Amino acid sequence: GSRPTGPVCLLTNLRYFGYILNPISLYYCFDADGLRVQTVVAEVTNTPWGERHCYVISGPEQKSIRVWRTTTNKDLHVSPFLPMDMTYHWRLSTPGGRLSVHIENHRQGVKVFDATLLLTRRPITTGTLAAALARHPWMTGKAVAGIYWQALKLWWKGAPFITHPKAAPNASAAKVVSTPH
């Protein structure tokens, strides 16, 4: 690996009332002029096990590329309803006025799950933070409830339950390096 030459920006959930849940935090590492993303470190945390895994994703080769794609192998047991023999297909955009992150889980070449995050930049001020708290007073609780609600619905539908593999004793230290395509 190499040390970032420019600013590092973090996209993560904020702590609410002393509680935090971050299924994924994204560290955008920029070049010296702060215009091109050199690397994104996607720190994934599984619930309820609390393990972390970092996927190190190379940024686009040229500053003009605002959206890029890459793939990585799945290396962390995240859901008891998705097996480990999967590939993540990432589509990321360079942070700006808008930001998008799209992740698909593929198994044997077939998409079985996807998630998308679309954001619009707002200035961080006391007023915007207070407004966000007023609009979403329990965002972390909502995320936790949503994760378990979806798991319960899958269980009710009879989705196969996959136990946590014990073969990954050092999941928090493992890293995957990918290259864009």
PyMOL commands that set and color helices and strands:
alter all, ss='L'
color gray80, all
select helices_A, chain A and resi 126-135+139-156+171-173
alter helices_A, ss='H'
color red, helices_A
select strands_A, chain A and resi 8-11+24-30+37-45+52-58+67-73+87-93+98-107+110-120+175-178
alter strands_A, ss='S'
color yellow, strands_A
deselect
rebuild
show_as cartoon
